């Protein structure tokens, strides 16, 4: 089975409960203050925080800074971000799990976001999704066994004039066909 | 010669953003110079005379919105927020404006901030728009260097700091008060109104909140005058409009056309019509949360008032076209999967109702739907109205569904009677 790093995927009134690892370290209050965040990440957070009257405004930016370095946001890093911004773990987690571009579970080296909104539906994205699933051997929300790709659905990417479209890491790809997808995947090791 | 495409005429064909030099050479920042010669009140009056209405979908008069901000200057600082969280399915116009001509937006934001006495402005861009983020940040740095941002702009007493806030997904972040929560670093759920953001906005301060396209219009109103802006339009609403078409058309794209251009002209002249051998069935005029228009409605001017007569709205003005090769029930399912997933979960009718709708549509598509399901779907349309939900997300989700149940009733019934999707 693969993993589903996105909290907001899938239709259904029943929200999936996220299992926290048993080994989640709980540090006592007096040890609070970040020990894990690198100086580089702290500098990034501080630079961004100067744009706002309150430091907590950068919480999404801080989580993204962590994610940019390790691919996803683990509990330990989330606690460090919370401590650094003076927020509780749960409050930061409630924000992290709200955003679909912040991953709370491990993802592959490349994250494929396939647009499943209306213009891509009308131009046949479903066949391409089937092609991707078959080629990668995974379902939506899963990661390939070799850790190369994670496949996720995404709301309209704003590439409707190029539909069907997808995004891998930070690059967008439009006018997709099965052949073009094969070519694009081949460029991602 | 009178420029009839003020928003897009400077854009380059190679896809690179218009540089500061190119923008200034084409008359850029002249609108700001003109505005700084006027009082704040006069700037708002000019915008009022132009009949500029909000391009984010609601069509609220921009000057009226700015006028709601208290004149009591003790309430400082004030904020100017531009919504670039473009995530309405079928909509890609703000991306074009940011990536094509970033300084036009910056100039509009400076003028707007001046008009409402704001000293800090934020551009809230969705995380998926990586290129927009990069282009805007680069252009803002250029504008600071050239003295259009920072203290004492162009030698005046007015100063402004402009920052990009890069978001991380979720449609909900584009709802006015949810954006303000997101900006403050909170979970992006909507806030109770009143108080409205012009009075109590981000960090409790007076806040202007406008769409990218709306603000891109502002420099041209100040530079060329309100009369010029009104003359660009074919109807009462001023200006041009970035219209678009996607889905089942031959040449999808975006076009800057006079406000009030008909859907027929956009679909059949600019977008080349539906593919050969296919028959037009209907379209969403302005994104996923607008009701369907049929062939009979296509001659109506695409402005804020005219489409209401046909039970729809201009919305974002980017059309999504359906032909006879795709199942309308399947299209509705795609729309409702989006809305159900993007519901923030704050209020019960939306959190529970939308997944229920999506599940029923899915059952219909799989041939497992029952006759009474159509009534239950209709009931949801009647219950998920503004006033029964906390914000406009669920009411927007049932607008297209209500029209689909009416216009494509036979298609829905065929799914029930034949126990399968006729298109599968």
Interface residues (C-beta under 8 A of the other chain):
Chain A: X8 X9 X10 X11 X12 X13 X15 X51 X52 X53 X54 X56 X57 X58 X59 X60 X61 X63 X64 X85 X94 X95 X98 X99 X100 X101 X102 X113 X116 X117 X118 X119 X121 X122 X123 X154 X155 X156 X157 X158 X159 X160 X161 X162 X163 X167 X170 X172
Chain B: X86 X87 X88 X89 X90 X91 X92 X94 X95 X122 X126 X127 X128 X129 X130 X131 X161 X163 X165 X166 X167 X168 X169 X170 X171 X182 X183 X184 X185 X186 X187 X188 X203 X244 X246 X247 X248 X252 X253 X254 X284 X288 X318 X320 X321 X322 X326 X330 X331 X334 X335 X337 X338 X340 X341 X342 X344 X345 X351 X352 X355 X356 X358 X359 X362
